[in-house]
């Protein structure tokens, strides 16, 4: 089958189970995406994967993959998967540790719309989230934070909602920065509708992203599920305003699970909109943040970006997959993930995290178009 058949299989599976579907992800890892799609559609799954049947029972008979891909192409969008160069595998890897948590686990695939490149933006991005019912003070602080981060070359991730989210996106765009809006619905749906123009501006330089197939409507449980992606796609999460039951507190909780530092902006002690921020600061769940410099210190406490190489281990600490992946990289020039996976004889889904670990060890480097051995 062609690569297009793979894409059709990914599109089918992305819509057939409500995200995140750990059972479907495990089936794909076990038998491959095309066989997984065939197993789900025929209701004949391998032993040990019968939980997939429950997760896909309601939608397995509907295949809207072609229509979804056509919608994506029409809107300057695309479906990216763990097999694609644009997949932010290292950022999403932390979610593999939360598969047992409610709404936890990594996304199966992501629908992305926009001219920006998701992995490049989130490699140096911070999230700014907060109340939909934001105050003038909250929006002012948000604008200062976002513009400061953009001036430092960082992307800004948020949820595309009214209030703090919208202020973060707008300030980033006004500062010629790149921003990512993570939606709780299909990326072809402008939700909230009042942000139709904002989303159109975001896709010119950044991206709108969702793990929900086109046409999927927004729902409360999808916002809570979406929050883990906002956290994982960021180097730090800053909560500007949050009431007692604000959804942004959920994003902060996911950041803690993913090992992402959390900051919170203080407000007037009498403000109900800042109650959640004050409690996180008081209880040691978040560091107090006043400006973009504080966010930089959250990300790099010692002045070194968390993405920078800090150590080079003895080669004996590499596992078999990491060693084979490193040995598959050419001595001169660079190679794509697909080329490295082919040379190593290892699946792309296993090659990608191996490269991410090798990069942290300082044993490989990315040049934007591929992977190479570091200069000696």
N, C-alpha and C positions, 0 to 999 in steps of 0.2 A: 504493500500500500504506500501511497505517497504521504509526504509530510502534511498535505491538506487533510488526509484522512485522520491523522493524529490530531490536528486542530479541531476537526469536527467531533472527535471523541472527547477531547477536553471540554469543548463547548457544551456538549450533551451532558456530561457528568457535572459540570459547574452549576447546571440548573436543576438536575434531577434530585438533589438532596439539599435540604436547608443548611446553609453554612453555619458553623464550620462542621464538616462531616469527617471526623477522624477515621471512621470505618471505611469510607470510600477512598480516602487518601492511602490507607494501608493496603487496600486492594490494588490500587494503581502501582504502588511500590512492589507488590508481590508479583503481579502478572503483566504489568505494562498498561498504558492507557487504552489502547485499542481493545485488548482482551477484556479489560475491566468494563468498558462501555458495552461490549457484547454480552458479558456476564450479567450486567444489570438489566439490559433490555430484554434478555431471554429468561431472566429470573433463575439462572443456573450459575451459582457462584461456587468457588472452590471450598472445600472443607476448611473450617476455621474462620470463614468470612460471612457467616449467615446473618450477622448483625447488619450487613449492608442491605439485606432485603427489607428489614424494618425501616431503615433510614430512607429508602427510595420507593417505598410501597405506593405512595400517593402520586408520584410523578413519572415513574419509570416508563409508562406507555406513551409519554409525550416527548417528541424530539423536535425541538425548535432550534437546533444548532445552526442550521443554514441561515434561517431568518435572523438569529442573533448576530451572527458574523456579518451578515449584510448590513444590519443596523449599525454595527460598530464601524464598518468601512465607510458608510455614508456620513458618519459623524466624526471622522478623523480619529477613530478609536481602534483598539486592538485587544486581543486576548493574550495575556502573557502567562507563561507557566514556568515551573521549575526548570524546564529544558531551555528557556530563552535567556539570552545575554542580559536582557533588561530586568530579569527577576532579582529582587533585592534579597537574595538568599541569606546573606549574613545577618541582616536586620531581622528577618522573620524567623531565623533559627531559634531565637529565644522562646518563641511560642511553642516549640516542640516540647518544652519542659512543662507546659500547662495543659496537656491534653486531657488530664483528668478533671480539670476545673470546668465549672459550668460555662458553656460558650467558649471554651478554650481550644487550643490547637492552632496550627498554622492554616492559612487559606489553601485551598486546592489549586486555585488559579485566580487571576485578577483581571478584571476588565478595566482598561486604561484608555482615557481619552485626553488628547492634548499633544502639543508639539514638544513638550519637555520629555526628558528621559527619567523614569521613576527612580531607577537605582542610583543615578548620578545625583539627583536632588536630595534623596533621603540619606545619602552617605554623609552629608554635612547639614542635617536638618534638626530643628527643634520644634516641638509642638507647643502651641499656645491654645488653651481651651478655657471655657468658662460659661457663665450663665447666659441663657438666651435673653433673660430680662436684665440686661446689663445696665449699669449706671453710666452717667457721663464720665465720671472718674474712671471707671473700669475701661471704657472705650479709649480714653486718653492714654492710660498706662499701656494698654494693649498696642496702640499705635506706636508709642515710643519703643516698646520692646521689639515689635516686628520690624520697624524701620532700622533699628540698631542691629538686629540680627542680619537683615538683608545687606546692610553696609559692610558687615563682617564676612560676607560671602556665604552665609548660611541660608538654606531654604527654610520655609515655615510650613508646618503641617497643622491642619485643623479639620473640623468636621463640616464646614460649609453651612452651618446653622446661622440663625439670626444672633445678634448680640456680639459676644466676644469673638466667636469664630469669624463672623463676617468682618469685624474690625481688623482682625489679624490678617485675613486674606487681602483686604483692600490696602492696608498700610504696606504690606510687602510688595504688592503690585505698583503702588505709588513710588516705591523706592527702587524700582526696576529689579526686584528680587523674584525668585521662583517660589511658587507656593503649591502645595498639594492639598486638595479637598477630598477627604475620605467620606464617601456617602453610605447611607443605610438603605439605599434603593438602587435600581439600575442607573447607570450613568447617562442614560437617555432621558431621565426624568429630572426636571428642575425642581428639587425639593430642598428648601421651601421655594415656592413659585416666585416669590419676590426677589430671589437671587439668580434669576435667569440671566440677566446681563452680567452679573459677577462671575458666574460659571463660564460664560462666553469669553470673558477677559482672562480668566485663569488658564484656559486651554491654549491661549496664544503663546505662553512661555512656560507654563507649568503643566500639571495634569490633574484631572478628576479621576478618582479611582474607586472601584467597588468590587467586592467579591460576589455581588449579586448580578445575575444575568440581566441583560436589557429587558425592560418591561416590568421588572419586579418593583412593587410599590413599597413605600416606607412603612415601617411598623415599629412599635415600641421595642419589641425584643431585638429587632435588627439594629437599633441604635446602640443597645447595650453590647451586642456582638461586635459592631463596628468599632467600639472604643478600644478594643485590644489592638487593632491595626494602627490606630492613631498613635498609641503608645509604642508599639514595636518599630514603627517606621521613623522613630525619632531618637536623637542622642540625648534628649532631655525633654521632660514634660513640665510645662509651667501652667499652673491654674491661676487665672487672674481674679475671677469672682466665682464663688460657688456657694449656693445656699445649703441648707441642711440635707436636702435630698437631690442635689444637683447631679446630673449625669456625668459631669466632668470629674466628679470624685471617683466614678467607676474607671475613667481613663487613668487617673492617678494610681488606683489600685492595680490596674493591669501593668502599669509602668514598674511598680514594685516587683510584681511577679516576673517581669521580663528583665529585671536588673537595670532598668533605666532610671537615672536620677530624677527626683521630683522637686520642683520649686513651687512656691505659692506667694502671691502678692498680698500684703496686708492692706486692710481697708479700715474705715472708721469702726471702732469697737461696737458701735450701736447699729451697724449695718447688717441686716439679715442676709444680704447678698454676699457678704464676706465671711459669714459664719463658718462655712466649710474650710476656707483657707486658714482662718485663725485656729481652728481645731487641729488641722494637719501640722501647722507650725508648732503649736503648743505641745502636741503629742510626739513630736520628733519624726513625723511621717514626711515632712517636706522642709526644705530650707527656705528661709526668707529671701525673696527676690524683689529688687527694686528697679533694676535696669538690665540692659543687654549684657553689660559686663558681668553681672551676677550670674546670668545664664551661661556665659562662657566659663565661669569658674565651676559651675555645676558640671559642665561637660568635661572640662579639663582642669581638675583641682590643682595639678602640678604644672599647669601651663603647657602640657602636651596633649594633643587631641587623642581621644580614646581610640581612634582608628589608627594611630601611629604605631609603628613597630617598636616594641620595647625590649624584646629579648630574642635570642637565637638559641634554641635548645640543641642539645646533643642529638645527632641524627638517630640515636637509638630510641628516642622517645616517640618517633613517628610510627603510627600503625601501618599495616600493610597497604591500605588504600592510599594513605597520604604519601607513602614512599613511592608507590607506583605512579601516582599522579605527578609528583615532582619529577620523576625520571622521564615522564612522557613529554615534558616541556622542552622544546628545542634549545640547543646551546646558543643559537643566534636567532634574533628576531622574536616574534611572539606567535602564539597560537590561540584560537578560540576555544571555548569550553568544549564545544562539540568535537573539535580536532583532538584535544587532549584526552577526552573520554574515549575516543576511538583508538588512539595510540596506546592508552593504558588498558583498554579492554574492560572499562568500568562504566556503569550507567551514568548518564549526565546528572541524575538526581543525587548520586553519591559523589560525583566528581566536584560538584559545586561547593558543598560544605567542606570538602577536603582542601580545596583551593583557599577558602576563607581562613581555615586554620593555618595553612602554610603561609598565608600573607601575614597573619599576626606574628608568626615565628620569624618573619623576615626572610623566608626562603624563596618566595616568589613575589612578583609585583604585577600590578595591572597597569597597562598603558592606555586604557580607555577603549581600545578595540580588541584587546586580547591579553594573554598572560605571558610573562617572560621571566627568566631568571634574573635576579638583581645584579647590577653592575658590581664588579669586584673592585 
